[in-house]
Amino acid sequence: MGCSHSSAATTRTSKQSRRAKQSRAFCAGLPVVGILRCDGARWECAQAIVSAADRAEYHYRIVYAVVEGLPYQHVRAGKPLSASQEEALRVAVEELDLAGCVCITGDCGSFVHYQGAVRSLTTRAVVLSPLVQASLIATMYQRTEKVIVVTNDTNDYSQADLEQNLVAIGLEQDDAKRFIVVGLQHIRGFATADVADQEVSEWGLVDESVTTVERKAIITTVERKAKERNAKAIILESTLLPSFSDALRARLGLPVFDALTLVDYFVHASTDNPRFGLDFDERQAGGCNAYDG
């Protein structure tokens, strides 16, 4: 019996080892998305789940680069960068460039303040905030129709701040006014002070029941939707929110755009569609010469 048990255990270990190798090989061939991180950030970025068992799903790998000396509070406020912060940003972007990423995004939606600065440092696509999708969304609906933008705290990100950011990334002023900001600061853990406070051991978003947080976030958004009856879409500006996107889609029946739909949009446009057409290595995207004479 002991010998049989040992043999079964060895077989399981062997299978697990093969699966691990297959998973690593699969991951190595995935396109790479680069994420700039605030210095000292304590949250994990929303990211695609890689499954080696299902090649039909669409996935990408994520690499991070911390902008040393640039804390969340500074990014949230959109303060000008010091000389040392500018250099740290350059180094972080260069790190992501060297990783071969197809695009660069941020771990915080407020990185939109530095969209232009990062764009000047790389030839990669720069999509630092879910708000980058606003220009496309604005063209989808009539000028009388609106879009709800959900952020973590409107005490330091007002309607005027939102409109200023939208104009800076290309919207006309009249279109920017169609985007209505909603805050979740009344929910424990979402206030900017809570997100930024690295000394607090119990953070509401971690300590609270996920179901409780989700329910409160949905109620807030639904209540605002009731006031904005001509709202046709939702943008989750905060990168803390994509885990609630599906629940909002189901409850409101509206398209919900977030940090993941932003990156998915660009990665899908830049890499191989496995379902039909030419098969190519995503790492060679942009240099494929399969049709050359």
TAFENWO-V701965 format. One record per backbone hydrogen bond with DSSP energy under -0.5 kcal/mol. NH is the residue of the N-H (numbers start at 1). CO is the residue of the C=O. If there is no record, write none. Layout:
nh: <NH	NH>
co: <CO	CO>
This chain:
nh: <5	6	7	8	9	10	11	12	13	14	15	16	17	18	19	20	21	22	23	24	25	26	27	28	29	29	30	33	34	35	36	37	39	41	50	51	54	57	61	63	65	67	68	70	71	72	75	76	77	78	78	79	86	87	88	89	90	91	92	93	94	95	96	97	98	99	100	101	102	103	104	105	106	107	111	112	113	114	115	118	119	120	121	122	125	127	127	132	133	134	135	137	138	139	139	140	140	141	145	146	147	148	149	150	150	151	151	156	162	163	164	165	166	167	168	169	170	171	176	177	178	179	180	180	181	182	184	187	190	194	195	196	197	198	200	201	203	206	207	208	213	214	215	216	217	218	219	220	221	222	223	224	225	226	227	228	229	231	232	233	234	235	236	237	237	238	241	244	245	248	249	250	251	252	253	255	257	257	262	263	264	265	266	267	268	269	270	270	271	274	276	280	284	285	287	292>
co: <1	2	3	4	5	6	7	8	9	10	11	12	13	14	15	16	17	18	19	20	21	22	23	24	25	26	27	61	103	63	105	65	70	38	48	49	51	54	31	33	35	37	66	67	69	39	71	72	73	74	75	74	82	83	84	85	86	87	88	89	90	91	92	93	94	95	97	96	32	32	125	34	128	36	108	109	110	111	112	114	115	116	118	119	102	104	125	129	130	131	132	133	134	135	136	136	137	137	142	230	178	233	180	148	235	149	182	153	158	159	160	161	162	163	164	165	167	166	172	173	175	176	147	178	179	149	151	184	187	191	191	192	193	196	197	199	201	203	203	204	209	210	211	212	213	214	215	216	217	218	219	220	221	222	223	224	227	228	146	146	255	148	257	150	235	150	238	241	242	244	245	246	247	248	249	232	234	255	258	259	260	261	262	263	264	265	266	267	267	272	273	278	281	282	284	289>
